[in-house]
Amino acid sequence: MKKGKPAQYDRFIPNRSDKDLASSQFNIARADSEQPLDGATIAYHEEVARACGVSINKRILSFKEEAPTSDRDDLRQVYSRPALKPNASTAAKRRILNTPERVLDAPGLVDDYYLNLLDWSLGNMLAIGLDQSVYLWNANSGDVNSLCQLEGDSYISSVKWTADGAYLAIGTSDGDVQIWDAESQSRIRTMAGHQARV
């Protein structure tokens, strides 16, 4: 601290940078001793090590043994790992086919990110909305059936099966939702109320 300048404090905490609180607390604890020890001296460190029951040369917070030193100069030899030998599980790799199992032709599939034009049911039926028509493809038998055809300028904007796969909901661009029975291929109801496409 320079002379002539008042000491600066941080709010209510006084400036304690010139005090060694650790050695002061240690000296208070050993008040019966004849002379206080300074925290920077070797005698202080020896006294603390003796009180803790450790050697002065040993680290207190050593969590693992030190790594052994190597006599080799080539670091590639020190840090290289041996190549892993393939075992039985990695030797038998899964074969992925390069050709599709089936190709379904879908003319009129609208290229719009916000439309949901495909949905797979629990009964292994695929519903697909192509422009103004909805088709059902049975994956077990390979049969394709036309479920419905919309009138006018409206188009199919979404298809969704119910959880049990018995009914199909069809959303249109006019804002209507149609519920269809897939087995009988009949429309059960039409619900209006959306301002835009479903």
C-alpha positions in Angstrom: 0.0 0.0 0.0 1.4 3.4 -0.9 1.8 6.1 1.7 -0.6 9.0 1.4 -3.3 6.8 -0.3 -6.2 5.6 1.8 -6.8 1.9 2.0 -9.5 0.7 -0.4 -12.0 -1.8 0.8 -14.7 -3.8 -1.0 -18.0 -3.0 0.6 -17.9 -4.4 4.2 -15.0 -6.8 3.6 -11.7 -5.3 4.8 -8.6 -5.8 2.7 -6.8 -8.8 4.1 -4.2 -9.4 1.5 -1.3 -8.6 3.9 -2.5 -11.2 6.5 -1.8 -14.9 6.5 -5.0 -16.3 8.0 -4.0 -20.0 7.7 -0.9 -19.7 9.7 -2.7 -17.4 12.2 -5.3 -20.0 12.8 -2.7 -22.7 13.2 -0.8 -20.6 15.8 -4.0 -20.0 17.7 -4.6 -23.8 17.8 -1.1 -24.3 19.3 -1.3 -21.5 21.7 0.7 -23.4 24.3 3.8 -23.3 22.1 6.5 -20.8 23.0 6.8 -19.1 19.6 4.5 -18.7 16.7 5.5 -20.1 13.3 5.4 -18.2 10.0 3.5 -19.8 7.2 6.4 -19.5 4.8 8.9 -21.3 6.8 9.9 -25.0 6.6 9.2 -25.4 10.3 5.6 -24.5 9.8 5.2 -27.1 6.9 7.0 -29.8 9.0 4.6 -29.1 11.9 1.5 -29.3 9.7 2.8 -32.6 8.1 3.5 -34.1 11.6 0.0 -33.0 12.8 -1.6 -34.7 9.7 0.5 -37.8 10.1 2.1 -37.7 6.7 5.7 -37.2 5.4 6.5 -33.7 4.3 7.7 -35.0 0.9 4.5 -36.9 0.2 1.4 -35.4 -1.5 -1.8 -35.5 0.5 -4.2 -35.4 -2.4 -2.6 -38.1 -4.6 -5.4 -40.2 -6.0 -3.4 -42.7 -8.0 0.2 -43.8 -8.4 2.3 -41.9 -10.9 2.8 -43.4 -14.3 5.9 -45.4 -14.7 8.7 -43.7 -16.6 9.8 -45.2 -19.9 13.4 -45.7 -21.0 12.4 -45.6 -24.6 12.9 -42.4 -26.6 10.5 -43.2 -29.4 7.1 -41.9 -28.4 5.3 -43.9 -31.1 6.4 -47.1 -29.3 5.2 -45.7 -25.9 1.7 -44.5 -26.9 0.8 -47.0 -29.7 -1.9 -49.6 -29.0 -1.8 -53.1 -30.3 -4.3 -53.8 -33.1 -7.6 -55.3 -31.9 -8.2 -58.8 -33.2 -11.7 -59.3 -34.5 -13.8 -61.6 -32.4 -16.7 -63.8 -33.5 -19.4 -61.1 -33.1 -17.6 -58.5 -35.3 -16.6 -61.1 -37.9 -20.2 -61.9 -38.8 -21.4 -58.5 -40.1 -24.9 -57.7 -41.0 -25.6 -57.7 -44.7 -27.5 -54.7 -46.0 -29.2 -55.1 -49.4 -28.4 -52.6 -52.1 -31.6 -53.2 -54.0 -35.1 -52.5 -52.6 -37.5 -55.4 -51.7 -40.4 -53.7 -53.3 -40.9 -50.6 -55.4 -44.3 -48.8 -55.2 -45.2 -46.4 -58.0 -46.6 -43.2 -56.6 -47.6 -40.8 -59.4 -49.1 -37.5 -58.2 -47.3 -37.5 -54.9 -47.3 -33.8 -53.9 -43.8 -32.5 -53.1 -44.6 -30.5 -50.0 -42.7 -30.8 -46.7 -45.8 -29.9 -44.6 -48.0 -32.7 -46.0 -48.3 -36.1 -44.3 -49.2 -38.3 -47.2 -48.0 -41.7 -45.9 -49.0 -43.7 -42.8 -48.5 -47.3 -41.9 -51.2 -49.1 -39.9 -51.0 -51.7 -37.2 -52.6 -54.2 -39.6 -49.7 -53.8 -42.0 -51.6 -51.5 -44.4 -50.0 -48.5 -46.0 -52.2 -45.5 -46.8 -50.9 -43.0 -49.3 -52.4 -39.8 -50.6 -51.7 -39.1 -54.3 -53.1 -35.8 -55.5 -56.9 -36.3 -55.1 -56.9 -40.0 -54.4 -56.1 -42.2 -51.4 -54.8 -45.7 -52.0 -54.4 -48.6 -49.6 -51.6 -51.1 -50.0 -51.7 -54.4 -48.1 -48.1 -55.4 -47.3 -49.1 -59.0 -46.5 -50.9 -59.8 -49.8 -49.5 -57.0 -52.1 -53.1 -55.8 -53.0 -53.7 -52.2 -53.9 -57.1 -50.6 -53.5 -58.4 -47.1 -54.2 -60.2 -45.9 -51.1 -61.5 -42.5 -52.2 -61.4 -39.7 -54.9 -61.9 -36.1 -54.1 -64.0 -33.7 -56.2 -63.1 -30.3 -57.5 -59.7 -28.6 -56.9 -59.1 -30.0 -53.4 -56.3 -32.4 -52.8 -55.3 -34.8 -50.0 -53.1 -33.1 -47.4 -52.8 -35.8 -44.7 -53.6 -39.3 -43.8 -53.5 -41.0 -40.4 -54.6 -44.4 -39.1 -56.2 -44.9 -35.8 -54.2 -46.8 -33.1 -56.0 -50.1 -33.9 -55.7 -49.7 -37.7 -59.5 -50.0 -38.3 -60.2 -46.4 -39.4 -58.3 -43.9 -41.6 -58.6 -40.1 -41.2 -58.1 -38.1 -44.3 -57.3 -34.4 -44.2 -58.1 -32.3 -47.3 -56.9 -28.9 -48.6 -60.4 -27.5 -48.1 -60.2 -27.9 -44.3 -62.3 -31.1 -44.0 -61.5 -34.3 -42.1 -63.0 -37.5 -43.5 -63.2 -40.7 -41.4 -63.1 -43.9 -43.4 -63.6 -47.5 -42.4 -60.8 -49.4 -44.1 -62.4 -52.9 -44.1 -65.7 -51.8 -45.7 -64.1 -48.9 -47.6 -66.9 -46.6 -46.7 -66.9 -43.0 -45.4 -68.3 -42.8 -41.8 -68.3 -39.0 -41.4 -66.9 -35.7 -42.6 -65.9 -33.0 -40.1 -65.5 -29.4 -41.2 -64.1 -26.5 -39.2 -60.5 -25.9 -40.3 -59.7 -22.6 -41.9 -56.9 -24.0 -44.0 -55.6 -27.4 -45.1 -55.5 -30.2 -42.5 
